[in-house]
Amino acid sequence: MGSALTPVPLLRLAHLSKRFGATQALDDVALEVAAGEVHGLLGHNGSGKSTLIRILAGYHAPDPGAEMALRGSPVALPLRPGQFRALGMAFVHQDPALLPALTVTENLRIGALAPRAALRRIDWAAERAAVAALLEEFGIACAPDDRVERLRPWQRPLLAILRAVDEIRRLPQDLPQGGAGLLVLDEPTAGIGDAGVERLFGVIRRVTAAGFGVLFVSHDLDEVITITDRVTVLRDGRVAGAGATAALDRAQLVDMIVGHPLARPARGVATVSAPLAAAQAVAGPGVRSVSFALGAGEILGATGLIGAGHAELGALLTGARPARGGVLDLGGRAVALAGLTPARAMAAGIAYVPAERLRAGCVGEMTVAENIALPVLRRLSRHLVLTPAAMARHAGALAVRFDIRPPDPALPLERLSGGNQQKVLMAKWLQLRPRLLVLEEPTQGVDVGAREQIFNAIRDWAASGAAVLVLSGDHEQLSLLCARVLIFRHGRIAAELAGADVTEERMAHACFGAVAA
């Protein structure tokens, strides 16, 4: 872990508040990070972590009264766009923002080389030598001339960290504490596997040994306990607790994150005696050999923290993303997931409503009628001719059935509210009468009235004898819809809740590992 804490913190934040309309995203937050320290920033979804990071990056302006100091020197807020670089701060996100077709050297040095390229020739031999020394210093086993696209996935976030370190080191070194830099690592371990996490932790330890401070943002308590020296926990925009990591156990951290201890032991888990759909050994990006079953008429939930694997499941079950393996048995018909296409999934009786409506679920520029007609074009055509009038009549009937407002099939979909866009997607897929309906965040960005209508549509479809799988991080939603919920951690099903145990409280604790399988 990091070295002993210094008297003057590398970063000091005080009275940090931010309101968005009626929402208080941050409320008088204080945080300190020392040079040579890994400081964990924890909190459930919506706790304020992202808002704090965006203020540090200059993306958001805090409310008046906020204070910030770096290396003991006050910094005026809000920061100008890009000012964080000159202050010696760098951000590494889940997406390391590397260019796959370029070499390691080109990726690590692109920020420094671009302004100079028009003025003089680049000494590539010197640049490769400098990158080789940097790779050796931080123990990363790749060569300066390796192309990033040929590296293993876990190596890429390591390169992003090295690029940030290199950029900070090249700043003028006339700052207090020798210009020690601050790295903000936002969920850097998502999707890189256990072996990759260990290597990343090794790089982080070398970074702090070199005098850098690290703000480590993660949902994974095992990682936080392993790598951090101190932690700050946010809940509902406020600091719910802070202290030395070694003085806090998992239960205490969970209590600070969730807000109250888990008082009731887990009850038995219901089983599906005659499943309509059974998935066996589903594997693919973010998912590791997952098996589960759904009964006819059942609404099964799946949840977890960011990167836990539940959000990736829908695309793998429906061919929207390639699966490495697994079989889905639907009503006695086995469907191999490796090589599955969306068209074959539809033919097998599977429908998928993704979370990102306008990007992945429909075409915003097309009309309501055109979006609804996409899966049933052959059914609506006559003698290979598709007429707008036929599409409009078909969409108009579904608009009435699903209470789409306004009920105008000629409107571009993007002009509808989020709730009505979601109703269009429900109509689009339920017209196929799928036996398995997979919904990802079905009420995300939906108003209260539309939310209840969508809930009723989901319940009605399950009551017709279909199986419904709801993938969501909204625990309240799952508690209202589901009698059984799967808890994902690290790409696997880590626990299962059923019956009276399907509550927001128990789901939150289970996501953080406080409920056993």
C-alpha positions as CSV (number, residue, x, y, z in Angstrom):
1,M,0.0,0.0,0.0
2,G,1.0,3.7,0.1
3,S,3.6,5.2,2.3
4,A,3.0,7.2,5.5
5,L,0.7,10.1,5.2
6,T,2.2,13.6,4.9
7,P,1.1,16.6,7.1
8,V,-0.1,18.6,4.1
9,P,-2.6,16.7,2.0
10,L,-2.0,16.5,-1.7
11,L,-5.7,17.2,-2.3
12,R,-8.1,18.9,0.1
13,L,-11.8,19.5,-0.7
14,A,-14.2,21.2,1.8
15,H,-17.8,22.4,1.7
16,L,-18.3,20.8,-1.7
17,S,-21.9,21.0,-2.7
18,K,-23.8,20.7,-6.0
19,R,-27.5,21.0,-6.8
20,F,-29.1,20.0,-10.0
21,G,-32.6,21.5,-9.9
22,A,-34.4,19.8,-7.0
23,T,-31.7,17.2,-6.6
24,Q,-28.9,17.8,-4.1
25,A,-26.1,15.7,-5.7
26,L,-23.4,16.8,-3.1
27,D,-24.0,18.3,0.3
28,D,-21.0,19.9,2.1
29,V,-18.6,17.1,1.2
30,A,-15.0,17.1,2.6
31,L,-12.2,14.8,1.3
32,E,-8.4,14.6,1.7
33,V,-5.9,12.6,-0.3
34,A,-2.3,12.4,0.8
35,A,0.8,12.0,-1.5
36,G,1.8,8.3,-1.4
37,E,-1.7,7.2,-0.5
38,V,-4.5,5.2,-2.2
39,H,-7.7,6.7,-1.0
40,G,-10.9,4.8,-1.7
41,L,-14.1,6.7,-2.7
42,L,-17.2,4.5,-2.1
43,G,-20.9,4.8,-2.4
44,H,-23.9,3.3,-4.1
45,N,-25.2,4.4,-7.5
46,G,-26.4,8.0,-7.2
47,S,-24.3,8.7,-4.0
48,G,-22.5,11.6,-5.6
49,K,-19.2,10.0,-6.6
50,S,-19.5,10.9,-10.3
51,T,-20.5,14.5,-9.6
52,L,-17.4,14.9,-7.4
53,I,-15.1,13.5,-10.1
54,R,-16.7,15.8,-12.7
55,I,-16.1,18.8,-10.5
56,L,-12.4,17.8,-10.2
57,A,-12.3,17.5,-14.0
58,G,-13.9,20.9,-14.5
59,Y,-17.0,19.4,-16.1
60,H,-19.3,20.7,-13.4
61,A,-19.1,23.9,-11.3
62,P,-19.7,23.4,-7.6
63,D,-22.1,25.6,-5.7
64,P,-20.6,28.7,-4.1
65,G,-18.6,28.2,-0.9
66,A,-16.7,25.1,-2.1
67,E,-12.9,25.0,-1.3
68,M,-10.1,23.2,-3.0
69,A,-6.4,23.0,-2.3
70,L,-3.6,21.1,-4.0
71,R,-0.3,20.6,-2.2
72,G,-1.4,23.2,0.3
73,S,-2.1,25.9,-2.3
74,P,-5.7,27.1,-2.8
75,V,-7.2,26.5,-6.2
76,A,-10.1,28.7,-7.4
77,L,-13.3,26.8,-8.4
78,P,-14.8,26.1,-10.8
79,L,-11.8,24.7,-12.8
80,R,-11.6,25.7,-16.4
81,P,-11.9,22.8,-18.9
82,G,-8.6,21.0,-19.1
83,Q,-7.1,22.9,-16.2
84,F,-6.7,19.8,-14.1
85,R,-3.8,18.7,-16.3
86,A,-1.8,21.8,-15.5
87,L,-2.5,21.2,-11.8
88,G,-1.0,17.8,-11.9
89,M,-4.2,15.7,-11.9
90,A,-5.1,12.9,-14.4
91,F,-8.2,10.7,-14.8
92,V,-8.3,7.0,-15.9
93,H,-11.8,5.7,-16.5
94,Q,-13.2,2.2,-17.3
95,D,-12.5,2.9,-21.0
96,P,-8.7,3.6,-21.1
97,A,-9.1,5.8,-24.3
98,L,-6.2,4.2,-26.1
99,L,-5.9,4.0,-29.9
100,P,-5.7,0.3,-30.7
101,A,-4.0,0.7,-34.1
102,L,-1.1,2.6,-32.6
103,T,1.9,1.3,-30.7
104,V,2.5,1.5,-27.0
105,T,5.0,4.3,-27.6
106,E,2.6,6.3,-29.7
107,N,-0.2,5.9,-27.2
108,L,1.9,6.8,-24.2
109,R,3.5,9.9,-25.8
110,I,0.8,11.1,-28.2
111,G,-0.2,14.1,-25.9
112,A,3.4,15.3,-25.7
113,L,4.3,14.6,-29.4
114,A,1.4,16.2,-31.1
115,P,2.2,19.9,-30.4
116,R,5.9,19.3,-31.4
117,A,5.4,17.3,-34.6
118,A,4.9,20.3,-36.8
119,L,8.0,22.1,-35.5
120,R,10.7,19.4,-35.6
121,R,11.2,15.8,-36.4
122,I,10.4,13.2,-33.7
123,D,13.4,11.3,-32.3
124,W,11.6,7.9,-32.2
125,A,14.6,6.0,-30.9
126,A,14.7,8.4,-27.9
127,E,10.9,8.1,-27.4
128,R,11.0,4.3,-27.5
129,A,13.9,4.3,-25.0
130,A,12.0,6.5,-22.6
131,V,8.9,4.4,-22.9
132,A,10.9,1.2,-22.3
133,A,12.3,2.7,-19.1
134,L,8.8,3.7,-18.0
135,L,7.5,0.2,-18.7
136,E,10.4,-1.4,-16.7
137,E,10.0,1.0,-13.8
138,F,6.3,0.0,-13.3
139,G,6.7,-3.6,-14.2
140,I,4.6,-3.8,-17.3
141,A,5.6,-6.7,-19.6
142,C,5.1,-5.3,-23.1
143,A,7.4,-3.7,-25.7
144,P,7.4,-0.1,-26.9
145,D,6.6,-1.2,-30.5
146,D,3.7,-3.5,-29.5
147,R,0.4,-2.5,-31.0
148,V,-2.3,-1.9,-28.4
149,E,-4.8,-4.0,-30.3
150,R,-2.6,-7.1,-29.7
151,L,-2.2,-6.5,-26.0
152,R,-4.3,-8.4,-23.4
153,P,-7.3,-6.5,-22.1
154,W,-5.9,-6.1,-18.6
155,Q,-2.7,-4.5,-20.0
156,R,-4.6,-1.5,-21.4
157,P,-5.7,0.2,-18.2
158,L,-2.1,-0.2,-17.0
159,L,-0.9,1.8,-20.0
160,A,-3.5,4.5,-19.4
161,I,-2.2,4.8,-15.8
162,L,1.4,5.1,-17.1
163,R,0.4,7.7,-19.7
164,A,-1.1,9.8,-16.9
165,V,2.0,9.4,-14.7
166,D,4.2,10.4,-17.6
167,E,2.1,13.4,-18.4
168,I,2.2,14.7,-14.8
169,R,5.9,14.1,-14.5
170,R,6.5,16.3,-17.6
171,L,4.9,19.3,-15.9
172,P,7.1,22.0,-14.5
173,Q,8.5,20.7,-11.3
174,D,8.5,23.9,-9.2
175,L,5.4,22.9,-7.2
176,P,5.3,22.1,-3.5
177,Q,6.1,18.4,-2.7
178,G,8.1,18.1,-5.9
179,G,5.0,18.4,-8.1
180,A,3.4,15.2,-6.7
181,G,0.5,14.2,-9.0
182,L,-3.0,13.0,-8.3
183,L,-4.4,10.1,-10.2
184,V,-8.2,9.6,-10.2
185,L,-8.9,5.9,-11.1
186,D,-12.7,5.5,-11.8
187,E,-13.6,1.8,-11.7
188,P,-10.3,0.8,-13.4
189,T,-10.7,-2.9,-12.8
190,A,-14.0,-3.4,-14.6
191,G,-13.8,-6.3,-17.0
192,I,-10.1,-7.2,-16.7
193,G,-10.3,-10.4,-14.6
194,D,-8.7,-11.4,-11.3
195,A,-5.1,-11.8,-12.7
196,G,-5.4,-8.4,-14.4
197,V,-6.5,-6.8,-11.1
198,E,-3.5,-8.1,-9.3
199,R,-1.2,-6.6,-11.9
200,L,-3.0,-3.3,-11.9
201,F,-2.7,-3.2,-8.1
202,G,1.1,-3.8,-8.5
203,V,1.3,-0.7,-10.8
204,I,-0.8,1.3,-8.3
205,R,1.6,0.5,-5.5
206,R,4.6,1.5,-7.6
207,V,2.8,4.8,-8.5
208,T,2.2,5.7,-4.8
209,A,5.7,4.6,-3.9
210,A,6.8,7.3,-6.5
211,G,5.0,9.9,-4.5
212,F,1.7,10.1,-6.3
213,G,-1.7,10.2,-4.6
214,V,-4.5,8.0,-6.0
215,L,-8.2,8.5,-5.6
216,F,-9.6,5.0,-6.2
217,V,-13.3,4.8,-7.1
218,S,-14.8,1.4,-6.9
219,H,-17.9,-0.6,-6.0
220,D,-15.8,-3.7,-5.2
221,L,-15.2,-3.9,-1.4
222,D,-12.7,-6.7,-1.8
223,E,-10.6,-4.4,-4.0
224,V,-11.0,-1.5,-1.7
225,I,-10.0,-3.4,1.3
226,T,-6.9,-4.8,-0.5
227,I,-5.5,-1.7,-2.2
228,T,-6.6,1.4,-0.2
229,D,-5.1,3.1,2.8
230,R,-8.1,5.2,3.7
231,V,-11.7,5.5,2.5
232,T,-14.4,8.0,2.2
233,V,-18.0,6.8,1.8
234,L,-20.7,8.9,0.2
235,R,-24.4,8.4,0.7
236,D,-27.1,10.6,-0.8
237,G,-24.5,13.2,-1.6
238,R,-23.1,13.4,2.0
239,V,-20.1,11.9,3.7
240,A,-21.5,8.9,5.5
241,G,-18.1,7.8,7.0
242,A,-14.4,8.0,6.5
243,G,-11.3,6.4,8.1
244,A,-8.3,4.1,7.8
245,T,-9.2,1.0,5.8
246,A,-7.4,-1.3,8.2
247,A,-9.8,-0.1,11.0
248,L,-12.9,-0.9,9.1
249,D,-14.3,-4.3,8.3
250,R,-16.7,-5.3,5.4
251,A,-19.8,-5.1,7.6
252,Q,-19.0,-1.5,8.7
253,L,-18.3,-0.4,5.1
254,V,-21.6,-1.9,3.9
255,D,-23.5,-0.2,6.8
256,M,-22.0,3.2,5.7
257,I,-22.8,2.6,2.1
258,V,-26.4,1.3,2.6
259,G,-27.2,3.4,5.7
260,H,-28.3,0.7,8.1
261,P,-27.2,-2.8,9.2
262,L,-28.8,-6.0,7.9
263,A,-30.9,-7.2,10.7
264,R,-32.7,-10.3,9.3
265,P,-31.1,-13.6,8.2
266,A,-31.7,-14.9,4.7
267,R,-34.6,-17.2,4.1
268,G,-34.7,-20.2,1.9
269,V,-34.6,-19.8,-1.9
270,A,-37.5,-20.9,-4.1
271,T,-36.8,-23.3,-7.0
272,V,-38.3,-23.5,-10.4
273,S,-39.8,-27.0,-10.7
274,A,-40.8,-26.8,-14.4
275,P,-38.8,-24.1,-16.1
276,L,-39.9,-22.6,-19.4
277,A,-36.4,-21.2,-20.0
278,A,-33.1,-22.6,-18.7
279,A,-29.7,-21.0,-19.4
280,Q,-26.6,-23.2,-18.9
281,A,-23.0,-22.1,-18.7
282,V,-23.6,-18.7,-20.3
283,A,-20.2,-17.1,-20.9
284,G,-19.0,-14.0,-22.7
285,P,-17.7,-10.5,-22.1
286,G,-18.3,-9.7,-18.4
287,V,-20.1,-13.0,-17.7
288,R,-18.5,-16.3,-16.4
289,S,-20.4,-19.6,-16.8
290,V,-23.8,-18.4,-15.5
291,S,-26.7,-20.9,-15.2
292,F,-30.3,-20.1,-14.1
293,A,-33.9,-21.0,-14.9
294,L,-37.2,-19.2,-15.3
295,G,-40.7,-20.7,-14.9
296,A,-43.7,-19.9,-17.1
297,G,-45.3,-16.7,-15.7
298,E,-42.2,-15.8,-13.7
299,I,-40.6,-12.3,-13.6
300,L,-37.0,-13.0,-12.6
301,G,-34.7,-10.1,-11.6
302,A,-30.9,-9.9,-12.0
303,T,-28.9,-7.1,-10.4
304,G,-25.4,-6.2,-9.2
305,L,-23.0,-3.3,-9.0
306,I,-21.5,-1.6,-12.1
307,G,-19.4,-4.2,-13.9
308,A,-20.9,-7.2,-12.0
309,G,-22.1,-8.9,-15.2
310,H,-25.9,-8.7,-15.0
311,A,-26.1,-5.8,-17.5
312,E,-24.2,-7.9,-20.1
313,L,-26.4,-10.9,-19.8
314,G,-29.3,-9.7,-22.0
315,A,-27.1,-9.0,-25.1
316,L,-25.5,-12.5,-24.8
317,L,-28.8,-14.3,-24.5
318,T,-30.2,-12.6,-27.6
319,G,-27.2,-12.5,-30.0
320,A,-26.7,-8.8,-29.6
321,R,-23.2,-9.5,-28.5
322,P,-21.2,-12.7,-29.3
323,A,-21.2,-15.3,-26.5
324,R,-18.2,-17.6,-25.9
325,G,-20.5,-20.4,-24.9
326,G,-23.6,-21.6,-23.3
327,V,-27.0,-23.0,-24.1
328,L,-30.5,-21.6,-23.7
329,D,-33.3,-24.2,-23.5
330,L,-36.6,-22.5,-24.3
331,G,-39.6,-24.7,-24.1
332,G,-37.6,-27.8,-24.9
333,R,-35.7,-26.3,-27.8
334,A,-32.0,-25.8,-27.2
335,V,-30.4,-22.7,-28.6
336,A,-26.6,-22.5,-28.7
337,L,-25.5,-19.0,-27.7
338,A,-22.1,-19.1,-29.5
339,G,-22.9,-17.8,-33.0
340,L,-26.5,-16.8,-32.1
341,T,-27.8,-13.8,-34.1
342,P,-30.6,-11.5,-33.2
343,A,-32.7,-12.9,-36.1
344,R,-32.3,-16.4,-34.8
345,A,-33.1,-15.3,-31.3
346,M,-36.3,-13.7,-32.5
347,A,-37.2,-16.9,-34.5
348,A,-36.7,-18.9,-31.3
349,G,-39.1,-16.7,-29.4
350,I,-36.7,-14.4,-27.5
351,A,-37.1,-10.6,-27.4
352,Y,-34.7,-8.0,-25.9
353,V,-35.4,-4.4,-24.9
354,P,-32.0,-2.8,-24.2
355,A,-31.4,0.0,-21.7
356,E,-30.2,2.6,-24.2
357,R,-33.4,3.2,-26.1
358,L,-32.3,5.7,-28.8
359,R,-28.8,4.2,-29.4
360,A,-29.5,0.4,-29.3
361,G,-33.3,-0.1,-29.2
362,C,-34.7,2.0,-32.0
363,V,-34.1,4.6,-34.5
364,G,-34.9,8.1,-33.2
365,E,-35.2,9.8,-36.5
366,M,-37.7,7.2,-37.8
367,T,-41.4,7.5,-37.0
368,V,-43.3,5.6,-34.4
369,A,-44.9,3.5,-37.1
370,E,-41.6,2.7,-38.8
371,N,-40.0,1.6,-35.5
372,I,-42.9,-0.6,-34.6
373,A,-43.0,-2.2,-38.0
374,L,-39.3,-3.1,-38.2
375,P,-39.6,-6.7,-36.7
376,V,-42.8,-7.4,-38.7
377,L,-42.2,-5.9,-42.2
378,R,-43.0,-9.2,-44.0
379,R,-46.3,-9.5,-42.1
380,L,-47.3,-6.0,-43.1
381,S,-46.3,-6.2,-46.7
382,R,-48.5,-7.4,-49.5
383,H,-47.0,-8.8,-52.6
384,L,-43.6,-7.6,-51.4
385,V,-44.9,-4.0,-51.2
386,L,-45.0,-2.2,-47.9
387,T,-47.3,0.8,-47.7
388,P,-47.2,3.6,-45.1
389,A,-50.9,3.3,-44.6
390,A,-50.5,-0.4,-43.5
391,M,-47.8,0.6,-41.1
392,A,-49.8,3.5,-39.7
393,R,-52.9,1.3,-39.1
394,H,-50.8,-1.3,-37.3
395,A,-48.9,1.2,-35.2
396,G,-52.1,3.1,-34.4
397,A,-53.7,0.0,-32.9
398,L,-50.7,-0.7,-30.8
399,A,-50.4,3.0,-29.7
400,V,-54.0,2.7,-28.3
401,R,-53.3,-0.6,-26.6
402,F,-50.1,0.6,-24.9
403,D,-51.3,4.2,-24.3
404,I,-48.5,5.8,-26.4
405,R,-48.9,9.6,-26.2
406,P,-49.5,11.4,-28.4
407,P,-51.0,8.5,-30.4
408,D,-49.6,9.7,-33.7
409,P,-47.7,7.0,-35.7
410,A,-46.2,9.7,-38.0
411,L,-44.2,11.4,-35.2
412,P,-40.4,10.8,-35.1
413,L,-39.8,8.6,-32.1
414,E,-37.1,11.0,-30.7
415,R,-39.9,13.6,-30.2
416,L,-41.6,11.4,-27.6
417,S,-40.9,11.5,-23.9
418,G,-38.7,8.7,-22.4
419,G,-41.7,6.9,-21.0
420,N,-43.5,6.9,-24.3
421,Q,-40.4,5.8,-26.2
422,Q,-40.2,2.8,-23.9
423,K,-43.9,2.0,-24.5
424,V,-43.1,2.0,-28.3
425,L,-40.2,-0.5,-27.6
426,M,-42.6,-2.7,-25.5
427,A,-45.2,-2.6,-28.3
428,K,-42.5,-3.4,-30.9
429,W,-41.4,-6.6,-29.2
430,L,-44.5,-7.8,-27.5
431,Q,-46.3,-7.9,-30.9
432,L,-44.0,-10.9,-31.6
433,R,-45.4,-12.7,-28.6
434,P,-42.0,-13.8,-27.3
435,R,-41.8,-16.7,-24.8
436,L,-38.8,-15.1,-23.2
437,L,-38.8,-11.3,-22.8
438,V,-35.4,-9.8,-21.6
439,L,-35.7,-6.2,-20.3
440,E,-32.7,-4.1,-19.4
441,E,-33.5,-1.1,-17.1
442,P,-37.1,-1.0,-18.4
443,T,-38.1,2.2,-16.5
444,Q,-34.8,4.1,-16.8
445,G,-35.6,7.8,-17.4
446,V,-39.3,7.2,-17.2
447,D,-41.9,9.3,-15.3
448,V,-44.0,7.8,-12.5
449,G,-47.1,7.4,-14.6
450,A,-45.4,5.7,-17.5
451,R,-43.5,3.5,-15.0
452,E,-46.7,2.0,-13.6
453,Q,-48.0,1.4,-17.1
454,I,-44.8,-0.4,-18.1
455,F,-44.9,-2.4,-14.9
456,N,-48.5,-3.5,-15.7
457,A,-47.4,-4.5,-19.3
458,I,-44.6,-6.6,-17.9
459,R,-46.9,-8.3,-15.3
460,D,-49.6,-8.9,-18.0
461,W,-47.1,-10.5,-20.3
462,A,-45.8,-12.8,-17.6
463,A,-49.4,-13.7,-16.6
464,S,-50.0,-14.9,-20.2
465,G,-47.5,-17.7,-19.6
466,A,-44.2,-16.1,-20.8
467,A,-41.0,-15.8,-18.9
468,V,-39.6,-12.3,-18.2
469,L,-36.0,-11.5,-17.2
470,V,-35.5,-8.0,-15.8
471,L,-31.9,-6.8,-15.6
472,S,-31.7,-3.7,-13.5
473,G,-29.7,-1.7,-10.9
474,D,-33.0,-0.2,-9.6
475,H,-33.7,-2.3,-6.5
476,E,-37.0,-0.7,-5.8
477,Q,-38.2,-1.6,-9.3
478,L,-37.1,-5.3,-8.8
479,S,-38.7,-5.5,-5.4
480,L,-42.1,-4.4,-7.0
481,L,-41.8,-6.7,-10.0
482,C,-40.0,-9.9,-8.9
483,A,-40.5,-12.8,-6.5
484,R,-36.9,-13.9,-7.2
485,V,-33.7,-11.9,-7.9
486,L,-30.2,-13.1,-8.9
487,I,-27.3,-11.2,-7.4
488,F,-24.2,-10.9,-9.7
489,R,-20.7,-10.2,-8.6
490,H,-17.5,-10.6,-10.7
491,G,-19.5,-12.0,-13.7
492,R,-21.1,-14.8,-11.7
493,I,-24.3,-15.4,-9.7
494,A,-23.1,-14.9,-6.1
495,A,-26.5,-15.0,-4.3
496,E,-30.2,-15.5,-4.9
497,L,-33.0,-13.8,-3.0
498,A,-36.6,-15.0,-3.0
499,G,-40.0,-14.2,-1.6
500,A,-39.9,-11.9,1.5
501,D,-36.1,-11.5,1.0
502,V,-36.6,-9.6,-2.2
503,T,-36.3,-6.1,-0.6
504,E,-34.2,-3.1,-1.5
505,E,-32.2,-3.5,1.8
506,R,-31.3,-7.1,1.2
507,M,-30.4,-6.6,-2.5
508,A,-28.1,-3.7,-1.6
509,H,-26.3,-5.8,1.0
510,A,-26.1,-8.8,-1.3
511,C,-24.5,-6.7,-4.0
512,F,-21.7,-5.7,-1.7
513,G,-21.2,-9.3,-0.5
514,A,-23.0,-9.2,2.8
515,V,-25.4,-11.9,1.9
516,A,-24.2,-15.5,1.2
517,A,-25.3,-17.5,-1.7
